[in-house]
């Protein structure tokens, strides 16, 4: 067993053990034990409740994250390569990142209704700014010596971008993608809680209303678990695409 996996398992054991102890004390009547929550999670998985919920939750999440990744990296490259674009567009994404999303949701509902479009917008507003700003910063801080070396070998601007700038900036770009995906998960659940109670957000809201706290915590745990899986897949994709540029992670 490698060191990275061992540390991850140890971390999980500490968190889940602390959760079980806190539930048994209990720190609150509304705080179930880890085993109670996992029992509810297993029940919802076997009776199909969780599958039906994720069929709804994943629609805006996948669409929003995909749009944010494609447009975010595109805008980030544009802003990072052009000082004029940075001056015009960078403040917009900084404001989007700092804006309180809960205050914007009523405006989105007024403009686009309570359907899929509004939820996708919420995910994009959460995920895109961090992807854009990280990508722009990574491109802007690419060592000039690398670009000059490429130009000295008569590389075109396109070749410099694809073979020098993007590989050199890839660690920070993928860091932005990981943060963007995490923010997208938050946006998807927030949209279901604030716009229309569907999917996993509906399980959370309904379980809270009937004081079924094990099911509520199980639904929250499931979305965290899915986010962790997504982030690990993204890390593996980065290692596959830019193997020679892999700088490792704290857990390695």
N, C-alpha and C positions, 0 to 999 in steps of 0.2 A: 504494500500500500504506500503510495507516494505521500510526501509530506503535506502537499496542498490539500489532498482529500482528507487526510487525518485531521488537519486543523479545522476544516469545514465541518467534519462530523463532530469534533469536540465542541466547536462553537454551538452547533445545533443542539447537542446534548445538554450543554449548560443553559441555553435559553429555554428549552422545553422542560428541563428539570426545575428551573426557577418558576416557570409558568405553573407546573403541577403543584409545587409547594405553595405558591401564592393563592391558588384556587382552593387548597385544602385548609388554609389558615382560618377563614378566607379573608382576603383584603376587602372584599365587597360581596354582597349577596348576588350582584349581577356579574360576577367574575367566575366562570366555570373552571374546572380543572382541565389540564391538557387532554387527559384521557376522555373526559366527557365531550369535549369539542371534537376530538378525533372520531369518537363513536357517532356523533351527529354527522360528521363529514362522510363517514363510510355509509351511513344510512341514506343520505342524500345522493351519494354516488350510485348506490345500488338501485334505488327506486327511480332514477332518471331525473330527479329534480335538478341536480347540478348540471347535467348535460343540457337540459332544456334552457337553463339560465345562461350558460355560456354560449349557447347558440345565439342568444340575443346580445350579450355583452361583447362578444368578439367582433360583431359587425362594425360598430363605430370604432372599436379599438384598432382593429387591423387596418381599416381604411384610413383612420386618422394618423396612425403611426407610419403607414406607407407614404401617405401624402407628405407628412412632415419630414420624413427621411429624404425623399427625392427632392422636394422643393427646398428643404433646409440646407442640404449639402450644396445644391445649385446656387442658392442665394449666398451661402457662406463663401463659396469659391469666388463668386462675382465680387462680393464686398471685400474679400481679402486681397484680390488682385488689383482692385481699382480704388484709389484714394477718394475719388469723387463719389463712387457708389457707397463707400463707407460713410462719408459725410452725410449723404442723403438718407440711407436706409438703416444704418446701425442704430440711431436713436429710436427708430420705430420698434425694433425688436427688443431693445432695452426696456422701453415702456411696456411692451407686451409681457415681458418677463416679470416686471415689477407690479403690474396691475392686479388688483384683487379679483380673481376669476368669479367668485360668487356674486360680485356686484355686476358682472357683465352678462351672466346667464339670463336674467330677465330680458335684456336687450336682444340677445340671440333668439330667445323664444318669440319675442314680438316680431322679429324680422323673418325667422325661418320656421316658426311653429314648434311643435313638440316632437317632431319625428326624428328620423335618422340624421338629417342634415345638421340640426342644432348640436347633436351629440358629437358628430364628427368635428364640427367647429371647435367644440370645447376641448377635445383631444388635441387638435392642431394648435390651439392657443397655448395649451400647456407644454406640448412637446417641441414645437418648431423653434421658439426663440433660443433655447439652450443649444439646439443643434446648429443653428445659424451662427450664433456668437462663438461657439467653440471652433467651428470650421473656419470662420473668418480669422480668428486669432491664430489658429494653427498655420494657415496659409500665409498670413502676414508675417509670421515669425520664422518662416522657412529660411535657413541660412543663405544669405546672398551669394556666398562662395559656391554653393552647390548649383545655383542657377547660372552663375557666370561660367562655371566649368562646362555645363551643358551647352551654353551659347558658344563657348570657345571651340567646341567640337561640331559647330554648325547645326545644332539641334533647333528645330522649329519651335515656335511658342507652344504649339500643341504637344510636342514631344517633351518639352520642359515641364509642362503641366502634368501630363500623364505619367511620366517616368521619373520625375524628380520631386516636384512639389507635392503631389498627392501621396506618394509613398513616404516622404519625409514627414508629412503632416498627419499620416494615418493614425498614430496613437492618440492624438488629441481629438481627431475627428471621431474616432470610435468611442472615446470617452464621452463626447457630446451625444453620440447616438445612444449610449447606455443610459445617460441621464435623461435624454429625451424619451426613451421607452419607459423608464420609471415614471416620469411625469405624465406620459400618455395613459398609463394604467390608473393613476390618480384621477386624471381627467375623465376617463370612461366611467369610473364608479361615481364620481361627483356628479356627472351628467345624469346618471340613473337615479341618484338620490334627489337631485334638484329639479330635473325636468319632468321625466315620467318614471315611475317605479317599475322598471323592467329588469330582467336578467338577475345578476348577482346583487345589484342594488336593491331589487325588490325583495330578495331573501333577507337581506340585512334589515330593511325597513319593517317588513312583516314580522320577522323574528323578534325585533325590538319591541314592536307594538303588543305582542302577546307574551312578552317576557320569556321567550325561548332563547336564552342567552347562549347555550351551547351551539345552537344552529347559527346564531349571529356571528359568533367568533369563528365557527367553522367556515362560514362563507368568506369572512375577512382573511382567514388563513389561506384559503384556496387561491384567492387573487394574489396574495403575496407569493405563494409557491409558484404560481404560473409566471409571475414577473421574474422570479429567480431563474426559472427554466429559460425564459426568453433571453435574459441577460447572459446566461452561460452559453447559449447557442450563438449569440452575437459575438462573444469573446472567441469562440471556436472559429467563427467565420473570419474574424480579424486575423487570427493566427494562420488560417489557411491562405488568405489573400496576400498577407504581408508577413510571411514567415521569417524572412530575414530581418524584419524590423521589430520583431517581438521583444519588448523590453521587460516583459513579465509583470506580475501583479503582487501585491503585498502578501497574498496568501500562498504564493509559490515558494 
